[in-house]
Amino acid sequence: MDQRLIKEKHGQSGYTLIELMIVMTIMLSVFPLIFLAVSDIREHQTLDQFESNVEQLLYAAQMTALSEEHYITIMFDQQDHSVDVSSVYGHTIERIAIPEGVTVMAGSHTLTVRFNRQGDIDRAGTLFISSQHYRYKFTFLLGQGRFYVEAK
């Protein structure tokens, strides 16, 4: 008798054990790749968000220095995992957390950026914000408080 007729006669339909095992093997091979891609995307997103926050914080500090006509200091504190913006009088204006897995490193600039009353940066140099696979370079220029950010 034909196999199809036997299956239809007995009401048996479905997959064999070997077919199911092959599908499971393929799925188990693909899942780790998906999780790696998702964790890489999450790391990049975290660093992007922090870079954006720092950039906005620098612009806000510069505007505060101009409007209130006094020095504003931004300090990257690795021990506290925070970025603090403080006035010349020492009180903290704003504080943001440095996310887990993100490091801030001094290049040719220190981990402290200071804007004077005219909104100018007190010292030229570079600062790096990085995670395990990604890196941003902040370059501070003298004159008019200019800086720019590059993805590395």
ABEGO torsion letter per residue (X at the ends): XBAAAAAAAAGBBEBBAAAAAAAAAAAAAAAAAAAAAAAAAAAAAAAAAAAAAAAAAAAAAAAAAAAAGBBBBBBBBAAAGBBBBBBAAGBBABBBBBBBGBBBBBBABBABBBBBAAGBBABBEBBBBBBAABBBBBBBBBEGGBBBBBBX
